[in-house]
Amino acid sequence: MLGRVIVGRLLEAGRSVCVLTRDPARARALAAQGAGVATADLRDPDAVRVACRKATHVVTTANAFTGGGAAAVSAVDLQGTRNLIEAARDAGVQRFVFTSARLPREFGAVDYFAAKFANEDYVRGCGVPYTILKPTAFMETWGRMLLDDVVGKGVAQIFGPGDLPINYVAVADVAEVAAMSLDRPDTLNGEVEIGGPENLTMLQVVDVVERVTGRRAKRRHLPVTVMRVLPALVRPFNPVFARAVQAGALTATIPQPFDSAPMLARFPITPTRLEEWVRAAVGRPA
């Protein structure tokens, strides 16, 4: 989702953009907007190298959070991203933009986030000019999960007590900052933290969803003790579910606030509030 929105922003700004994809059919809408399309798999270093030959910048949001087997995190997020980093370096790009996450280091216990942290270190040391984007939790992930549960089931699944502050950011805002940061000298070989204007607990997110939709939901709390034990039991059968539960346990026990003021001083966007996002998602303008 984020990659598509970034492409749209860059095309609107008059940039020449080529989309790297395994399946060209998935890029038809972007091609119709004016993007070029290159076909390659991150797991194929030779194909990636060919795709990067004429690139001036490389922006990656690719991930395999829901992948498994040959498309596991180790193959895509870790080695696949390194293939792309090395191809970009060898092509002499002006900037490699890597999308990581703004998270406490404890999240490195989850393979998906461990790969992001490892790639941050790799891109810093491999010799390619870089920018690392570090967004907070996406509204499109957490907000959508709670919105769908409230509207569709009348139940809100809460990780743990649900009383810790978390910063949520809209994909559109991350894409806007990403596009703005592409050629800025102050983002070269540095990090750009991107977050929303509010720090909300999961309980407060449910309150917003209920207020906008007019639906009441039963709050169902998943105990932290269960979330800590469950991943090891289900990982052999369902690694994606295990990964999600493990991330949920960390989310339930580690606060993730963010002060957006420094970001807004550098990138004067109008950040999306959660209620605005929910209203747009359900078609109920303010």
N, C-alpha and C positions, 0 to 999 in steps of 0.2 A: 504493500500500500504506500509506504513512504517513498519508495523509489519512483513510483508512478507520479506522485504529486511533485516531487523534485523535478522530474523531467518536464512536467507541465509548466512549472515556474521558470525553468531555464528557457523553454521555447517562447514563453510570453516575453522574456527579456531579450529575445532575438538571438539566443545562443544556438549554435549548431550542436545537436545532441544525437548520439548513437546509443541505442539500447542494446545491452548484452543480455541474451536470453537463451535458454535451452530450447524453447519452443516458440518459433516466430509467430504462431497463431495467437499467442498470448499478448503479443505486442501490436496487434493490428490497430487498436484504438490509438495508441501512441504514434504509430506510423501515419495514421490518418491526420494527426495533428502536425506532422512535419518531421518526426524523428526518423533517423535511420535505424536499421536493425542489423545486428551482427549475431550470428548463432554460434554459441560455444558453451561448454560446461566448465565450471570452475575447477572441476576435478581433472580436466584435461589441460595440462600446462602449455602444450604446444598450440592448441586452439586458442587459448586465452592470450598467448603471446601474439599470435596473428591478429586477433581482434584489437589489441592495444597499440598496434604499430603507428597509427596516425593520430592517436589521442593526444590532446594537450592536457586534459584533466581526466582523472578517473574518480568517480563517486560510487561507493558501494554501500548498499543496504542489505545485501543478500544474507540469508540465514536459513538454517534448517532446524528451527525450534521444534517443528512437528515432524522432522524427518527421522528415518531409521534405516538400518541395514546399510546399503551402499550409499545412501543419502544421509548418513548420520552426522552429528555435529562434528565429530573428529575429521570426517572426510570433506565436509563442505565449509563449515565455519572456521575450522582451524587450517587444514592443509589447503583447501580451495581458496581461502582468502589470501594465504601466503603465496599461492601461485599467482594471484592477481597482483599482489604487491610487487612481486619480483618482475612480472611482466611490465608493470607500469614504470618501475625503476629503469629497466633495460630499454624501454621506449623513450626515456628521457622526458617524462611528463612534467609539466610545471607544478602540478599539485595532485596528491593522492588524498582523497577525502574518505576517511573510514568512520562508519557509524558504530559507535560503541554504546555505552549506557552509563548514566550517572547513578552509580550504586555504591553502597558500602562494600569494602573488600570481602566481607563475609559471604557475599553472593558468589564468590569464586568457588564455593563448594558445589555449585551447580555447573555441570560441564558446559552448558551453553554460555554462561557468563564467564567461566574460566577461559574459554576460547577468546572471548572479546578482550579480556584483560591481557591475555598472552599476545594477541595481535596488536594491541596498543604498544606493548614493549617491542614487538618485532618491527613495526612500522617506524618507530622512533630510531631504531638502530640500523636499518637496512640501507640508508643513504638516499631515500626518495623524499622530495619535499612533501610535507604532509599537513593535514588538518584533521584532528580527531573531534568528531561531534559526540557530545554526551548528553542526550536527552533524558528527561525523567520518565516516569511511567506514562504510557500512552493512554489517553482517554479512549481511543478506538479499541484498546484491549480490555482494560479494566472497566471503563464506563459501559462499553458494549456488553460485557459479560453480565454485569448487574442489571443493566437495562433489559436485556433479553429475558433474564430470569424473572424479574419483577413483572414485566408485561405478559410473558408467555406462561409462567408457572405460578405467579403470585408468591414466589419465595425468593429471598435474597440470601445467597450463600456467602457467609462472612468467614474470612480466615481468622481464627482465634477470636479475641474480644472485639477486634475491629475498631480500636480506639486510638491507634497511633497515626500521627500526621504523615500523609504522603502527598507529594506534589504530582499533579497530573497535567500533561501537556497535549495539545491537539496536534495531530500529524501535519495539518496545514501550517501551523506555526513553526514546527521543526523544519519543514521544507522551505519556508520563507527565509529563516535564518541560514539554512544551508546554502541557499542560492546567493544570499548576500555575502556570505563568508568566502566564496569560492576564490576570489582574487585579492582579498584584502591583505595588505602587508602584516597587519596586527594578528592575523590568524595563521600565518605561515609558521610551520613547525611548532604548533601549539594546540591547545584544546579550546573548544567552544561548548560551554555548558548551556543547555537550553531547557527551560521549564515554563510552567504555566504561572498564572497570577495568584493561585490559591494553594494552600496546604490543607487537605481535607482527610478526615478519617473515612474508612469504608462505610461506617454508619452514617456519616454525613453525606456521602455519595448516594446512599440509598434514600436518604431524606430528600435530596434534590430530585432524584428520579421519581419518587412518589409524588412530590409536589407538581412536577411538570406533567406527568402522565395521568394524575388523578387516581392511580392504582395504589392500593395498600398491599404490603407484602409481609409475610412472616419471615422474621430474621432467624436464619438457621446458622449457628456457629459451629464450625469445624474445629475441634480441639487441637491445640498445638501438639500435644503428645501424640495424637493420631497421625498428624501430618509428618511428624518426625520418624515414626515407625513405618508408615505405609510405603514410602518410596522403595525401600529395600525389598519389600515383599512383592511389589508389582513390577519392579524394573525388568526382570527377566521376560515378562510377558507383555508389558506396555511401557516402554521407556519414556514415551512422550508424556503420559499421565504422571509417571513418577517424577519427571522433571518439573511439571507444573505444580505438583503438590509440594515438592521440595522448595520451589520458589515461593509458594504460598506460605510455608512455615516461616521463611525468612521475612517475608512481608509482614507477617503477623507479629513479629518480635523485634524488628529493627525499624525505628522511625526513619522516614525519608523526606524531610522538609527541604525546601529550596527557596532562597531569596532571589527573586527575579529582577530586582532593581539593577544590579551590575550588568546583567545581560541586556536589559532594556536601554541602559545608557549607551551600550555599544551598538545595539540593533533595535532602533526605535519602531518596533512593530506594535500592533494593537493585539495583545494576547487574548486568547479565547478563554472565557470562563466556562466552568463545567456546565452550568445551567444553559448557557448559549449552545454548547455542543449537544446537550440532551434535546433541547428544543428543535434544533436542526435535524437531529437523528429521527425524531418522531413527527417532524413536519408541523410543529407548533411554534411559529414565530412569536417573539415577545410582543 
